[in-house]
C-alpha cells in the first residue's frame, strides 16, 4: 500500500480502541448560524444566505496521476503532482515539469511547493522534492508567464535522507516572508536514527529560513536556537515524526501540524507562532501516550497534541494535516480546521478556538472520499482536497 507520510506498514500491530478522537460535535453545521450573509460583488450591502444544510465536493477536471497539493499565487491556483508536475488548475497547462529530477515512489516524490511572496507576480517558485537518490531538495525556479524554466533551478536547501520514508513535505511562507520546511525523522520506524530528540539534526523538525536570493538561505536572527552551540540554528520546532502537512494561520497566529504517528495514534498539534522552539514530543510520546519508554515517560516541557486519533478509529493510519478555512462561500466554517487521514478517507474539522469539538463531515460528502493526500487554499480563498483520485473543491449546500 502506498502511504504518503504514513507509518512503516511492516511494523503495524493490532491496536486498542480505548483512546479515540474526542467526541464529535452534536451541533449540525446548519445550526451554527442562521444569520450569515455574503458580500455581493460590486455592491455596498450584504445579501443574507440561506441556511447551510451541508457540504459537498465539486470535482476539478484535471489529468494528473497523483495530485498532492493545491496552492495559489495572486489570481492563479496551481496543482502539484507527485511525479514532478505542477499545472494551472483552471487550464491544466504545465507550469513546471521536473519529472526527470524527481524520485517518485512510496513516500518520495514532489512533496511541496509555494511561491515566494517577495517576488512580484509569482515569479519565483519554491519546490520541495526527493532527488534521484532520495535526498531532500528544496529549490527555486524562475517563472515567466506562468511557465517555470527547469534550467533556472537553484538549490536552497539539501538534506541527506537515510531512508525512503518520513521525508516530510510541506513548505509555506509566513507573512514576514520566512520559509518553513517540514522534515521527517529520517524514516524507518521507532525513530531508528535518533533524530526526534536531537537538536543537532534538521530531521524531525520544522525549519525556518530566510530566502532573499534565488539560491541558499540565511538564518533568521530570531530563530529559537540561533545562539546555542549545541543546536541547529535553522530549527523552529522539533520532536516531530513526520510533519507531512502543516498550516500557518495568520489570523490566529498559530501553526497547526498533522504529525504522522507510528503504530497506534495520529495527532494534530497547535503551536502559537510565539512559541518557537517547542518540543512536540516524538519519540517520547506518540499522540498523548508514552512511546519510548512505553509507560512512565517524562512529559515535562513537551507540547502535547490538541487532537489525537486512534488507529482503531475508522481505519486511520496516516493523518493528512489540513488548513484553517478563511474563505467566503461558507462563512459558518470560518475558523474551522479541516483534516483527514490517508487510510480513513474521512473529512473532519474543529473550531480552532475549541479543538475538542470535532465534527465529522464524511456522511455529508457521500462517505469516505478516498486517499486524501492534502488540503489547500485556492486563489478564491476556498478549500480544496487533493486525493489519489483527483482534486475537489469544498462547496456549501443551501
C-alpha positions as CSV (number, residue, x, y, z in Angstrom):
1,X,0.0,0.0,0.0
2,X,1.3,3.4,-0.9
3,X,1.1,5.7,2.1
4,X,2.2,9.3,1.8
5,X,3.8,10.2,5.1
6,X,2.5,7.0,6.7
7,X,3.8,4.8,9.3
8,X,6.1,1.9,8.4
9,X,3.5,-0.7,7.3
10,X,5.7,-3.6,8.1
11,X,5.7,-2.5,11.8
12,X,1.9,-2.3,12.1
13,X,0.5,-4.1,15.1
14,X,-3.1,-4.6,16.4
15,X,-4.2,-1.6,18.4
16,X,-6.6,-0.8,21.2
17,X,-9.6,1.4,20.7
18,X,-9.6,2.6,24.4
19,X,-8.4,6.1,23.4
20,X,-10.1,7.7,20.4
21,X,-10.8,11.0,18.8
22,X,-12.6,13.5,21.1
23,X,-16.4,13.1,20.7
24,X,-17.8,14.7,17.6
25,X,-19.9,17.8,18.0
26,X,-23.6,17.1,18.0
27,X,-24.4,20.5,16.5
28,X,-25.2,20.2,12.8
29,X,-23.3,22.6,10.6
30,X,-26.5,24.3,9.5
31,X,-27.4,25.1,13.1
32,X,-24.2,27.0,13.8
33,X,-25.6,30.2,12.3
34,X,-28.8,31.1,10.6
35,X,-28.0,34.8,10.1
36,X,-25.0,34.6,7.8
37,X,-24.6,36.9,4.9
38,X,-22.4,37.3,1.8
39,X,-21.0,40.3,0.1
40,X,-22.3,40.8,-3.4
41,X,-19.5,41.8,-5.9
42,X,-19.8,45.5,-6.7
43,X,-22.4,46.1,-4.1
44,X,-22.2,48.1,-0.8
45,X,-24.6,45.8,1.1
46,X,-24.7,42.2,2.0
47,X,-27.2,39.5,1.0
48,X,-28.5,37.1,3.6
49,X,-27.5,33.5,2.9
50,X,-29.9,30.6,3.1
51,X,-29.3,28.2,5.9
52,X,-26.4,25.8,5.4
53,X,-27.7,22.3,5.0
54,X,-24.4,20.5,4.4
55,X,-21.2,20.4,2.5
56,X,-20.3,18.6,-0.8
57,X,-17.4,18.2,-3.1
58,X,-17.1,19.5,-6.6
59,X,-14.6,17.7,-8.8
60,X,-12.0,19.6,-10.8
61,X,-11.3,18.1,-14.2
62,X,-7.5,17.5,-14.3
63,X,-5.5,14.7,-15.9
64,X,-2.9,14.0,-13.2
65,X,-1.5,10.8,-11.7
66,X,-1.4,11.7,-8.1
67,X,-2.1,15.3,-7.0
68,X,-0.5,16.2,-3.7
69,X,-1.1,19.9,-3.3
70,X,-3.3,22.8,-4.3
71,X,-1.8,26.2,-3.7
72,X,-2.1,29.7,-5.1
73,X,-0.3,33.0,-6.0
74,X,-2.2,36.1,-6.9
75,X,-5.2,35.2,-9.0
76,X,-3.9,31.8,-10.1
77,X,-4.4,28.4,-8.5
78,X,-1.9,25.6,-9.0
79,X,-1.9,21.8,-8.5
80,X,1.3,19.8,-7.8
81,X,1.5,16.2,-8.8
82,X,3.8,13.7,-7.0
83,X,5.5,12.8,-10.2
84,X,7.1,16.2,-10.5
85,X,4.5,18.2,-12.4
86,X,2.8,21.5,-11.5
87,X,-0.1,22.7,-13.5
88,X,-2.6,25.6,-13.6
89,X,-5.8,24.3,-12.1
90,X,-8.1,26.2,-14.5
91,X,-6.5,25.1,-17.7
92,X,-4.3,22.1,-16.9
93,X,-1.4,23.8,-18.6
94,X,2.1,22.8,-17.4
95,X,3.9,25.3,-15.2
96,X,6.8,23.1,-14.2
97,X,8.0,19.7,-15.3
98,X,10.8,18.2,-13.3
99,X,9.8,14.6,-13.6
100,X,13.3,13.7,-14.8
101,X,14.7,15.1,-11.5
102,X,12.2,13.6,-9.1
103,X,12.4,10.1,-7.5
104,X,8.7,9.2,-7.4
105,X,7.9,6.1,-5.3
106,X,6.4,5.4,-2.0
107,X,6.7,8.5,0.2
108,X,9.2,10.1,-2.1
109,X,8.3,12.5,-5.0
110,X,7.4,16.1,-5.4
111,X,6.2,16.9,-1.9
112,X,5.6,20.6,-1.5
113,X,5.5,23.9,-3.4
114,X,5.0,27.6,-2.7
115,X,5.6,30.9,-4.4
116,X,8.0,33.4,-2.8
117,X,5.9,36.4,-1.6
118,X,8.7,38.9,-2.1
119,X,9.0,38.3,-5.8
120,X,6.3,40.1,-7.8
121,X,3.7,38.3,-9.8
122,X,4.6,34.8,-8.6
123,X,8.0,35.0,-10.4
124,X,9.9,32.6,-8.0
125,X,8.5,29.2,-7.3
126,X,10.0,27.1,-4.4
127,X,9.6,23.3,-4.7
128,X,10.4,20.5,-2.2
129,X,11.1,17.2,-3.8
130,X,13.1,13.9,-3.5
131,X,16.0,14.0,-5.8
132,X,17.1,11.0,-7.9
133,X,19.0,9.4,-5.0
134,X,16.2,10.1,-2.5
135,X,17.5,13.1,-0.6
136,X,15.5,16.2,0.3
137,X,15.9,19.0,-2.2
138,X,14.3,22.5,-1.8
139,X,15.0,24.5,-4.9
140,X,13.8,27.8,-6.6
141,X,12.7,28.2,-10.2
142,X,12.2,31.4,-12.1
143,X,8.7,31.8,-13.5
144,X,7.6,33.9,-16.5
145,X,4.1,33.9,-18.0
146,X,3.2,31.0,-15.7
147,X,6.0,28.8,-17.0
148,X,8.9,27.8,-14.8
149,X,12.2,27.2,-16.6
150,X,13.9,24.0,-15.2
151,X,17.2,25.4,-16.3
152,X,16.9,28.2,-13.7
153,X,16.9,25.8,-10.7
154,X,19.0,26.9,-7.8
155,X,19.3,24.9,-4.6
156,X,18.1,26.5,-1.4
157,X,18.4,23.5,1.0
158,X,19.6,19.9,0.6
159,X,19.3,17.3,3.3
160,X,20.5,13.7,3.2
161,X,17.8,11.1,3.9
162,X,18.8,7.8,5.5
163,X,15.6,6.0,4.5
164,X,12.8,6.2,1.9
165,X,10.0,7.3,4.3
166,X,9.3,10.2,6.6
167,X,10.5,12.8,4.2
168,X,8.1,15.4,5.5
169,X,6.8,17.6,2.6
170,X,5.1,20.8,3.4
171,X,6.7,24.2,2.7
172,X,5.0,27.5,3.4
173,X,5.9,31.2,3.8
174,X,4.6,33.4,6.6
175,X,3.5,37.0,6.3
176,X,7.1,38.2,7.1
177,X,8.5,36.2,4.2
178,X,10.2,33.4,6.1
179,X,10.1,29.9,4.6
180,X,9.1,26.9,6.8
181,X,10.0,23.4,5.7
182,X,8.7,20.2,7.3
183,X,11.2,17.3,7.6
184,X,10.5,13.8,9.0
185,X,12.7,12.0,11.5
186,X,14.7,10.1,8.8
187,X,12.5,7.1,8.4
188,X,12.5,3.5,9.4
189,X,10.3,3.1,12.5
190,X,10.6,3.9,16.2
191,X,12.9,6.9,15.5
192,X,15.5,4.4,14.2
193,X,18.1,7.2,13.5
194,X,17.6,9.0,16.8
195,X,16.6,12.4,15.3
196,X,13.4,13.1,17.1
197,X,15.0,14.5,20.2
198,X,18.3,15.5,18.6
199,X,18.7,19.3,18.2
200,X,21.9,18.9,16.1
201,X,19.9,17.4,13.2
202,X,17.3,19.1,11.0
203,X,15.5,15.8,10.6
204,X,12.4,15.5,12.8
205,X,11.8,19.3,12.8
206,X,10.2,22.2,11.0
207,X,13.0,24.6,10.0
208,X,12.6,28.3,9.3
209,X,14.8,30.0,6.7
210,X,15.3,33.5,5.2
211,X,15.3,33.2,1.4
212,X,16.2,36.5,0.0
213,X,18.1,35.4,-3.1
214,X,17.3,32.6,-5.6
215,X,19.9,30.3,-4.1
216,X,20.7,29.4,-0.5
217,X,19.3,30.9,2.7
218,X,20.2,32.9,5.8
219,X,19.3,32.1,9.4
220,X,16.5,34.4,10.7
221,X,18.1,36.2,13.7
222,X,15.1,35.4,16.0
223,X,15.1,31.6,15.4
224,X,14.9,29.9,18.8
225,X,18.2,28.1,18.8
226,X,20.3,30.6,16.9
227,X,22.6,31.3,19.9
228,X,23.0,27.7,21.1
229,X,26.2,25.9,20.1
230,X,24.6,22.5,20.8
231,X,21.7,23.1,18.4
232,X,21.0,23.6,14.7
233,X,20.0,27.2,14.2
234,X,17.6,26.5,11.4
235,X,15.2,24.6,13.7
236,X,11.8,26.3,14.5
237,X,10.0,23.3,16.1
238,X,11.3,19.8,16.9
239,X,10.3,16.4,18.3
240,X,8.3,15.6,15.1
241,X,7.9,12.2,13.5
242,X,6.7,13.2,10.0
243,X,5.0,16.6,9.5
244,X,3.6,15.8,6.1
245,X,1.3,18.8,6.2
246,X,1.2,21.9,8.4
247,X,-0.6,25.2,8.1
248,X,0.3,28.7,9.2
249,X,-2.9,30.5,10.1
250,X,-2.0,34.2,10.3
251,X,-5.4,35.2,11.7
252,X,-4.9,33.2,14.9
253,X,-1.1,33.5,14.9
254,X,-0.7,29.7,15.1
255,X,0.8,26.8,13.2
256,X,-1.3,23.6,13.0
257,X,0.6,20.4,12.3
258,X,-0.6,17.0,11.3
259,X,2.2,14.7,12.6
260,X,2.0,11.2,11.3
261,X,2.1,8.6,14.1
262,X,3.7,5.1,14.5
263,X,1.5,2.2,15.2
264,X,-1.4,3.5,17.3
265,X,-2.0,7.2,17.3
266,X,-2.1,10.2,14.9
267,X,-2.0,13.7,16.1
268,X,-2.8,17.4,15.4
269,X,-0.6,19.9,17.1
270,X,-1.5,23.6,17.6
271,X,1.5,25.8,18.3
272,X,1.5,29.5,18.7
273,X,3.9,31.3,16.4
274,X,5.2,33.0,19.5
275,X,6.2,29.5,20.9
276,X,9.2,29.0,18.7
277,X,11.4,26.1,19.9
278,X,8.5,24.0,21.1
279,X,9.2,20.2,21.5
280,X,6.4,18.1,20.1
281,X,7.5,15.0,21.9
282,X,8.4,12.3,19.4
283,X,9.6,9.6,20.2
284,X,8.9,10.2,24.0
285,X,5.3,10.3,23.1
286,X,3.0,9.1,20.2
287,X,-0.1,11.3,20.4
288,X,-0.9,11.7,24.1
289,X,0.6,8.4,25.0
290,X,4.1,7.3,26.1
291,X,6.1,5.7,23.3
292,X,9.7,5.5,24.5
293,X,9.5,4.4,27.2
294,X,6.1,2.8,26.7
295,X,5.0,3.8,30.2
296,X,6.0,6.4,32.8
297,X,7.6,8.8,30.3
298,X,8.5,12.3,31.3
299,X,6.2,14.7,29.5
300,X,7.5,17.9,31.2
301,X,8.4,20.6,28.7
302,X,6.6,18.9,25.8
303,X,3.8,20.4,23.7
304,X,1.1,17.7,23.6
305,X,-1.3,17.4,20.7
306,X,-4.7,19.2,20.6
307,X,-6.3,16.2,18.9
308,X,-5.4,12.5,18.9
309,X,-6.8,9.9,16.6
310,X,-6.5,6.2,17.3
311,X,-5.8,3.7,14.5
312,X,-8.9,1.9,15.8
313,X,-10.9,4.9,14.6
314,X,-12.2,4.4,11.1
315,X,-9.1,2.6,9.9
316,X,-6.8,5.7,10.5
317,X,-3.1,5.2,9.7
318,X,-1.6,8.4,8.4
319,X,-3.0,11.8,9.3
320,X,-3.4,14.4,6.5
321,X,-3.0,17.7,8.1
322,X,-5.3,20.4,6.6
323,X,-5.9,24.1,6.7
324,X,-8.0,26.6,8.6
325,X,-10.9,27.8,6.4
326,X,-10.9,31.5,5.9
327,X,-13.0,31.7,2.7
328,X,-16.3,33.5,2.0
329,X,-18.5,30.8,0.4
330,X,-19.0,29.0,3.8
331,X,-19.0,31.7,6.5
332,X,-20.3,29.2,9.0
333,X,-17.0,27.4,8.7
334,X,-14.6,30.3,9.1
335,X,-12.0,29.4,11.7
336,X,-12.6,25.7,11.3
337,X,-9.5,23.5,10.8
338,X,-10.2,20.6,8.4
339,X,-8.2,17.4,8.3
340,X,-8.3,13.8,7.1
341,X,-6.4,10.5,7.1
342,X,-4.9,8.8,4.1
343,X,-6.4,5.4,5.1
344,X,-9.6,6.6,6.9
345,X,-10.7,8.8,4.0
346,X,-12.9,10.9,6.2
347,X,-13.2,14.7,6.4
348,X,-13.3,16.2,9.9
349,X,-13.0,19.6,11.4
350,X,-12.9,21.6,14.6
351,X,-13.1,25.3,15.5
352,X,-9.6,26.4,16.1
353,X,-10.8,28.0,19.3
354,X,-12.2,24.7,20.6
355,X,-10.3,21.6,19.3
356,X,-12.4,19.3,21.5
357,X,-15.5,20.0,19.3
358,X,-14.7,17.7,16.3
359,X,-17.3,17.4,13.6
360,X,-17.3,14.5,11.1
361,X,-18.4,15.7,7.6
362,X,-17.9,12.4,5.9
363,X,-21.5,11.4,5.6
364,X,-22.4,14.8,4.1
365,X,-19.8,14.2,1.5
366,X,-21.2,10.8,0.5
367,X,-18.9,8.7,2.6
368,X,-15.1,8.3,2.7
369,X,-13.5,10.4,0.0
370,X,-10.6,8.2,-0.7
371,X,-6.9,8.6,-0.1
372,X,-6.6,12.2,0.9
373,X,-3.1,13.5,0.3
374,X,-3.6,17.2,1.1
375,X,-5.8,20.2,1.7
376,X,-5.1,23.5,0.0
377,X,-6.4,27.1,-0.4
378,X,-7.1,28.4,-3.9
379,X,-6.8,31.9,-5.2
380,X,-10.5,32.2,-4.4
381,X,-9.8,31.6,-0.7
382,X,-11.8,28.4,-0.8
383,X,-10.8,24.9,0.4
384,X,-9.6,22.2,-1.9
385,X,-8.8,18.5,-1.3
386,X,-6.2,16.6,-3.3
387,X,-6.7,12.8,-3.3
388,X,-5.2,9.9,-5.2
389,X,-8.3,10.0,-7.3
390,X,-8.4,13.7,-8.1
391,X,-8.9,17.3,-6.9
392,X,-12.1,18.6,-5.3
393,X,-13.5,21.9,-4.1
394,X,-15.5,22.0,-0.9
395,X,-18.8,23.8,-1.6
396,X,-21.8,24.6,0.6
397,X,-25.3,23.2,0.2
398,X,-28.1,25.6,1.0
